[in-house]
Structure formats: structure tokens, C-alpha cells
Amino acid sequence: MKRLEPLCQLMILALMVSIVTQLGCIRKRMTVRTSPPGAMAYIDKQPIGLTPVSTSFTYYATRNIEVVRDGYKTERFLRKIRPPWYAIPPLDFFSETLWPFETRDERIIDVQLSPEPDVPRDALIASGEQLRLQAGQGVAVSAPPTMVAPLPMLGQSSIPANQFSSPPQFGQPSTAPPILGPVFNP
């Protein structure tokens, strides 16, 4: 009889260890979906992938979400991820350690992307001239428009001929466009 008592204690201990290791937990997952899909999603300035995309998270908090796609406005916003009732302390101790089943907390964030408006060529040139003038005066400037009109093909020029008639005076901004590559004179 004395021999069974340590064996029973060992079996009870093994049973308790197996129960504790088999208990469930809370699986937290966040999914970012966009319309149209295929945008790059960032959560807390960390890239998570092209939408639709899912990632796991550890803590409930306010998240900084950014969605970027060419041809569409970049969407930036804060989203507060609140814990469900069973994840609020002290209930979280029971739901994460003693509850025998796995619990899933799925969060879906839907983002509607709006197309980026086309910036007219004249407005883009006027904005560039204003930036050049302000930069020459040492004024801090704001960001230029994000959409750029297509450049003219080689051999085509949309710059009036009289624009280059006289060199700019010292202290005045140049009206000539920047040279983007090597110039060959035959």
C-alpha cells in the first residue's frame, strides 16, 4: 500500500501538468482590407503586407494605421482596439490560463480608398515656380502635389522659346527647368 501512494501522487502531478499545459488561450488577429485591394498596409509604422492582410497582435491599444496605393490618396488614421470583456483584468487571468479552450479575437479593419485627383500641368508648374521662389528667399516650403503629369517625349517641348531669351539676374530665381540628364550638342 505504501508503494501505491507515491505512484498515485506522481500520477496526480502528471495529470495536473498535462491539464495546465493543455489549457487554451486568446488568439488575437487583425485583418486590414481595402477597396480596391492591393494596397500596402502599415500598422504602427511597420509594414504588414498587401491587402487583404492579417497579422497577430499581443496588446490591445490604439494603433496607427496607414494604407498606401499608387493612384489613391494615402489613408492614415488611429484605431482603438478595445479588449473584449473576458480580456479585461482580472478576468484575463482565467480566460488566458485556466479556460480549457482556445478563444479567438478577430478584428477587421475596412478601408475605402479614394482616387488621387489629377493635378493639371499648369498648376504643377505654378507650384514649382512658387517653391523655387520661396526656396531662393529661404522660406520653409510645403510639400508639392503628389501626382505628376507625364513629361513630354524627347524632341517635344512645351516651354515657350522666349523663356530662355535672357539669363537670370543674380538674386532672382531661374525660370529654366532643371536639366535631368546629359545634353549633347551636335
C-alpha positions in Angstrom: 0.0 0.0 0.0 2.8 2.4 0.8 4.1 1.8 -2.7 0.9 3.0 -4.4 0.8 6.2 -2.5 3.9 7.8 -4.2 2.7 6.4 -7.5 -0.8 8.0 -7.1 0.9 11.3 -6.2 3.0 11.1 -9.3 0.0 10.3 -11.5 -2.0 13.2 -10.0 1.0 15.5 -10.5 1.4 14.4 -14.2 -2.4 14.8 -14.7 -2.2 18.4 -13.3 0.8 19.3 -15.5 -0.9 17.9 -18.6 -4.1 19.9 -17.8 -2.3 23.1 -17.3 -0.3 22.7 -20.5 -3.4 21.9 -22.5 -5.4 24.9 -21.4 -6.5 27.4 -24.0 -5.5 31.0 -24.7 -6.7 34.0 -26.6 -5.6 34.2 -30.2 -5.6 37.9 -31.3 -5.7 38.6 -35.1 -6.1 41.9 -37.0 -7.1 41.9 -40.7 -6.8 45.0 -42.9 -9.0 45.0 -46.1 -9.2 47.7 -48.7 -11.4 48.5 -51.6 -9.7 48.2 -54.1 -7.4 45.5 -52.7 -3.6 45.5 -53.3 -2.6 48.4 -51.1 0.4 48.3 -48.7 -0.7 48.3 -45.1 1.3 49.6 -42.2 0.4 49.2 -38.5 2.4 51.3 -36.1 4.7 52.2 -39.0 5.6 48.6 -39.5 4.7 47.1 -43.0 2.5 44.0 -42.7 1.8 43.4 -46.4 -0.5 43.9 -49.3 -4.2 44.0 -48.5 -6.1 42.0 -47.7 -3.6 41.0 -45.0 -3.8 39.6 -41.4 -1.4 39.8 -38.6 -1.4 38.7 -35.0 -1.1 41.2 -32.1 -0.3 40.9 -28.4 -1.7 44.0 -26.7 -5.0 45.9 -27.0 -4.1 49.6 -27.7 -4.6 52.4 -30.1 -3.0 51.5 -33.4 -1.6 53.9 -36.0 -2.8 52.5 -39.4 -1.6 53.7 -42.8 -2.7 52.4 -46.2 -0.8 53.3 -49.4 -1.5 52.6 -53.0 -0.4 54.3 -56.2 -3.1 56.4 -57.8 -5.1 56.7 -54.5 -4.9 59.0 -51.5 -2.9 57.7 -48.6 -5.2 56.9 -45.7 -3.8 57.5 -42.2 -5.9 57.1 -39.0 -5.8 55.9 -35.4 -7.9 52.9 -34.5 -8.5 52.0 -30.8 -8.6 48.2 -30.3 -10.6 47.6 -27.1 -10.3 44.3 -25.3 -13.4 42.1 -25.0 -15.0 41.6 -21.6 -13.1 38.4 -21.0 -9.7 40.0 -21.6 -10.1 42.8 -19.0 -8.0 42.3 -15.8 -8.6 40.2 -13.6 -10.8 38.2 -15.9 -8.0 37.8 -18.4 -6.1 35.5 -16.0 -8.9 33.0 -16.2 -9.6 33.3 -19.9 -5.9 33.0 -20.9 -4.6 30.4 -18.4 -7.5 28.4 -16.9 -10.1 28.3 -19.6 -9.7 24.9 -21.3 -10.5 26.1 -24.9 -8.9 28.4 -27.4 -10.6 31.8 -27.8 -10.2 33.8 -31.0 -10.4 37.6 -31.1 -10.6 38.6 -34.8 -10.6 42.3 -35.7 -11.3 43.5 -39.2 -10.4 47.0 -40.4 -12.1 48.0 -43.7 -10.6 51.0 -45.6 -12.3 52.6 -48.6 -9.6 54.2 -50.8 -10.4 57.3 -52.9 -8.7 58.1 -56.2 -6.0 60.7 -56.2 -7.1 63.7 -58.2 -5.0 64.6 -61.3 -3.0 67.8 -60.9 -3.2 69.9 -64.0 0.1 70.6 -65.7 -0.2 74.4 -65.3 -0.9 74.1 -61.6 2.1 71.8 -61.1 4.4 74.3 -63.0 3.0 77.2 -61.0 3.5 75.3 -57.7 7.1 74.5 -58.8 7.8 78.2 -59.6 6.4 79.2 -56.2 8.5 76.7 -54.4 11.6 77.8 -56.3 10.9 81.5 -55.4 10.3 80.6 -51.7 13.4 78.4 -51.5 15.5 81.2 -53.0 14.2 83.5 -50.3 15.0 81.0 -47.6 11.3 80.4 -46.7 10.3 76.9 -45.5 8.0 75.4 -48.1 5.2 73.0 -48.0 5.1 69.7 -49.9 4.3 69.8 -53.6 1.4 68.0 -55.2 1.8 64.2 -55.2 0.5 63.5 -58.8 2.8 64.5 -61.6 1.7 65.0 -65.2 3.6 62.9 -67.8 6.7 64.5 -69.1 6.9 65.4 -72.9 8.7 63.0 -75.1 12.3 63.8 -76.3 12.2 66.3 -79.1 9.0 67.8 -77.9 9.0 71.0 -75.9 6.2 72.6 -74.0 8.4 75.5 -72.9 8.0 78.8 -74.8 11.1 79.8 -76.8 11.2 83.3 -75.3 11.6 81.8 -71.8 15.4 81.3 -72.4 16.0 84.6 -74.1 17.9 86.3 -71.3 19.9 84.7 -68.4 18.5 85.2 -64.9 19.9 88.1 -62.9 21.8 87.5 -59.7 19.4 87.0 -56.8 16.4 86.2 -59.0 15.1 82.7 -59.4 15.8 81.0 -62.7 12.9 80.2 -64.9 14.7 77.5 -66.8 13.7 73.9 -66.0 16.4 71.7 -64.4 18.5 69.6 -66.7 17.7 66.0 -65.9 20.4 64.3 -68.0 23.4 64.9 -70.2 23.0 67.4 -73.0 24.5 66.6 -76.4 25.2 69.4 -78.9 25.8 68.0 -82.4 
